[in-house]
Amino acid sequence: MSTDSPESAGNVPAASASEEHYAIVPRRVSFDWDETPLHWIPDEPTATHVINVLHLLLPAGERWFVKVFKEGLPLVTDPVLLKDVKGFMGQEATHSVQHAYVLDHLAAQRLETADFTKYVDLLFEKLLGEQPPLGAPIPTQEWLRFRLAVVAAIEQFTAVLGNWVLHAEGLDRARADEVMLDLLRWHGAEEVEHRSVAFDMYQHCGGSGTPRYARRVAAMGITAPVMLYLWVWGSAYLIRHDPQLAGRLRLSPKEFNRAIGKGLLPTWRELGAAIPRYLRRSYHPSQEGSLRKAVEYLAESPAARAAAAVAARTAIA
């Protein structure tokens, strides 16, 4: 569920967190990558590839979100939350497909990613699969609850990143490729739209009281460092394998911080502050970002507008 109210608490039932409910609706967008250059932020390969890590992580990650939520659907007794969850699943499935197409585009420009993404697939399909890894004696329901908590923790960061990219004027000043920028902002807007759904799903299915909160804390404690590790590793991988750089550049704190200073990447403070916010017992993700800003962008996004036109023609036919 998505609202703009900062007063919603984590223990508020999904159906009552807002009197005006915002519908989560998938948009069947598409993008033409033929004219998008490898360095889609001109003369900024470090910033380009730090953001490109999204394309490495999201195809497998968002397929996994959908699988975990599908497992949890039988536990959902709130009809409003159930509708939100199905909308969330539709949006995440589309995100996965569209970011996978970017991987094809990178491969067409001689930047192969399979040697990295095979490890991402291993993480989501095996280590976080339907059965606990290495036959760990974890009850089925507890394993599902933990994975729902991990989804909620990841979605905390995607909401923060989504809000950042919607406001990232530095990317406009740098003349970032319009198609890539539309992909990122369409996706970011939908992350802000459904920012509360994974959290509400976990709160609904995760039991009650201290065990539910402790599991939420544990999931964030694992998720945050793993995401940081994957992001640094993925950025270094892309820079190292970039055929246009030919080994002339390495990922460095200096280059990273320079890109932050130009507004091409979110600050460490923006990302790091998302963790203590999330760990407050009273926290609810409706506090993240601006739903109004997200809806405004989706009304002007070329890809979202084209998808809406196709959907309207199909409905009339």
Helices and strands as residue ranges (DSSP letters): G 14-16, H 45-72, G 73-75, H 79-108, H 114-122, I 123-127, G 133-135, H 140-167, H 169-173, H 178-193, H 197-205, H 209-241, H 253-261, H 268-272, H 274-279, G 285-287, H 291-300, H 302-316
